Amino acid sequence: MTFGERVKSARQKLGMSQQALAKELGVSFATVNRWENGHNDPKYETVVRFENFCSEREEVSREGAEE
């Protein structure tokens, strides 16, 4: 799975728009769109931010489900 495919899959699972994800990661909507369409690859720092963001969201979802 490419990074763009991972971004799109995670974004959809979280119920987020490209715009909302872009805001969370500190990038433009166009950047997220280009990743998802395979036109650009992100910088290493952005990959780390994305992975951390997804991990945090998953933790919050699990904690909410346990209550």
N, C-alpha and C positions, 0 to 999 in steps of 0.2 A: 504494500500500500504506500503510495506516495505521500509526501507531507500534505499536499493540497487535498488529497482524499481524506486524510486523517482530520484535517481542519474542518472540512465540510461535514464529515460524519459526527465529530464531536459537537460542532455548532448546532447541528440539527437535533442531536440528542438533548442538548441543553435548551432547545427551543429559542435560540437566539438568531437575530438577523446578522448579516455580514456587517452592517453598520454598528450594531451593539458590540460584536466581538472586536471590531477594529478599535472602538473606543476603549474597551477593557485592556487591549494590548498596546495602546498608544501608537497605532498605525492608521493609515487612511482606509476607507472603505475600498478604494480601488486596489490597494495592496492585498487585502484579504481576497478580493475577487480574482486577482491575478494568481495568487497561490492556488486557489481552488480550481482554476482553469489550467494550471500547469505552466503558466507563462513566466513566473518568477519563483525563485527560492528565497526563503527568509535568511536573515543573518542569524548566526548562532545564538546571540542574546535573545532574539525574538522567539526562537524555538524553545529556549529555556523558559521564557515568560509564558508561552503558550502551555507548555507541559505543567508548570506550576499552577496556572489558572485552572486547568482542567482537573488537576489533583485536588485543589481546594474545593472546587464545585462538587466533585464526587464525594468528598468528605462531608460536606454540608448536606448533600442528598442522603447519605447513609445515616447521618445523625438524626435527620428529620424522620427517616423511616423507622428508626429504632424507638422513637418516643411514642 
